[in-house]
């Protein structure tokens, strides 16, 4: 199986910076926003995004992780570290690395549907455009048309060696 480099470390950094500025532009009147990363790569991406947001804006950010079974999201409770009361009238930015079918993103949004939020928006690094669920990414680092047989691999855990591959 061959791997094609889609984004290198510098390009990922540029995407994160641009996405952070877009988030600030769309939330400049807010005092606080919640950055909710879907476990593993979505949370790593959210942490990187949060770091940039703190550097470029006065908006207070609260970073949380959404723990979800991506293969079978109905098998276990989806966990977040904030209560309904803490979410009330807040802006939540739901973050994941890749939007493929939309299943992970839509189930990742589920815990936020029980609270009266001010707004819920979504951010992904790569959008493949194969949505089977009624959810879209509001902020996208890279839109990439792929076949259903192709796979996107995002590696964010080693600073300076972050990459996105198509295989």
C-alpha positions in Angstrom: 0.0 0.0 0.0 1.5 3.4 -1.0 1.2 6.5 1.1 1.0 9.9 -0.4 1.9 12.9 1.7 -1.0 15.3 1.8 0.2 17.8 4.5 3.5 18.2 6.1 4.2 19.7 9.6 4.5 23.2 8.3 1.3 23.0 6.3 -0.6 21.5 9.3 0.7 24.4 11.4 -0.5 26.9 8.7 -4.0 25.2 8.7 -4.2 25.3 12.5 -3.3 29.0 12.5 -5.8 29.9 9.8 -8.6 27.9 11.5 -7.8 29.6 14.9 -8.2 33.1 13.2 -11.5 32.0 11.6 -12.8 30.8 15.0 -11.8 34.2 16.6 -13.4 36.1 13.7 -16.7 34.2 14.2 -16.6 34.4 18.0 -15.0 37.8 18.7 -17.9 39.0 20.9 -17.6 36.0 23.2 -15.9 36.0 26.6 -15.4 32.3 26.7 -15.6 29.3 24.3 -15.3 25.6 24.9 -13.0 23.7 22.7 -14.2 20.0 22.7 -11.8 17.6 21.0 -12.9 14.0 20.1 -10.6 11.5 21.8 -7.2 10.7 20.3 -6.3 12.8 17.2 -9.3 15.1 17.5 -8.2 16.0 21.0 -4.6 16.4 20.0 -5.8 18.7 17.2 -8.0 20.6 19.6 -5.0 21.1 22.0 -3.0 22.6 19.2 -5.9 24.8 18.1 -6.4 25.9 21.7 -2.7 26.9 22.1 -3.0 29.2 19.1 -6.3 30.7 20.2 -4.8 31.6 23.6 -1.9 33.4 21.8 -4.0 35.4 19.3 -7.1 36.3 21.3 -8.3 37.5 24.7 -11.2 35.0 24.6 -11.0 32.5 27.4 -10.9 28.9 26.2 -11.9 25.8 28.1 -10.4 22.6 26.6 -12.2 19.4 27.1 -12.0 15.8 25.7 -14.9 13.8 24.4 -14.4 10.1 25.0 -16.3 8.0 22.5 -16.1 4.5 21.0 -15.6 5.5 17.4 -16.4 2.1 16.0 -19.6 1.6 18.0 -20.7 4.9 19.6 -23.9 3.5 21.1 -22.1 0.7 23.0 -20.8 3.0 25.8 -21.7 6.3 27.3 -20.1 9.3 25.6 -18.1 11.2 28.3 -17.3 14.9 28.6 -15.8 16.6 31.6 -18.4 19.4 31.9 -21.9 19.3 33.4 -25.0 20.6 31.7 -24.9 23.6 33.9 -21.4 24.5 32.8 -22.4 24.3 29.2 -25.5 26.5 29.5 -25.4 29.4 27.0 -21.8 28.7 26.0 -20.3 28.5 22.5 -18.9 25.0 21.9 -16.4 24.3 19.1 -16.4 20.5 18.4 -13.1 19.4 16.9 -12.0 16.2 15.1 -9.1 15.4 12.8 -10.9 13.9 9.8 -14.6 14.1 8.7 -15.3 10.9 6.8 -18.9 9.7 7.1 -19.9 12.1 9.9 -20.6 9.3 12.3 -18.0 10.3 14.9 -18.7 14.0 14.7 -22.5 13.6 15.0 -22.2 11.2 18.0 -19.5 13.6 19.4 -22.2 16.4 19.3 -24.7 14.3 21.2 -23.6 15.3 24.8 -24.1 18.9 23.9 -27.7 18.5 22.7 -29.0 18.2 26.3 -27.9 21.8 27.2 -29.2 25.1 25.8 -26.0 26.1 24.1 -25.5 29.5 22.5 -23.9 27.9 19.5 -22.3 24.6 18.4 -19.8 24.7 15.5 -17.5 22.1 14.1 -13.8 22.1 13.0 -11.9 19.4 11.1 -8.4 19.3 9.7 -9.5 17.2 6.7 -13.0 16.9 5.2 -13.3 13.9 2.8 -16.8 14.7 1.8 -18.4 11.3 2.2 -21.0 12.3 4.7 -23.7 9.7 5.5 -25.0 11.7 8.5 -26.5 15.2 8.5 -23.5 17.0 9.9 -21.0 19.3 8.3 -17.8 21.0 9.2 -18.1 24.7 9.8 -14.3 25.2 9.6 -12.2 23.0 7.4 -8.4 22.9 7.1 -8.4 20.9 3.8 -11.2 19.5 1.7 -10.1 16.5 -0.1 -12.0 14.3 -2.6 -11.2 10.7 -2.1 -12.6 7.3 -3.0 -14.3 5.3 -0.4 -11.4 2.8 -0.5 -8.8 5.4 0.3 -7.9 6.2 3.8 -6.6 9.4 5.5 -4.0 9.0 8.3 -3.3 11.9 10.6 -0.2 11.8 12.8 -0.1 14.7 15.3 1.7 13.2 18.4 5.3 14.2 17.6 6.0 17.9 17.3 7.8 18.7 14.1 6.8 15.4 12.5 3.1 15.9 12.1 1.8 14.6 8.8 -1.4 13.7 6.9 -1.2 10.8 4.5 -3.6 9.4 1.9 -3.3 5.7 1.4 
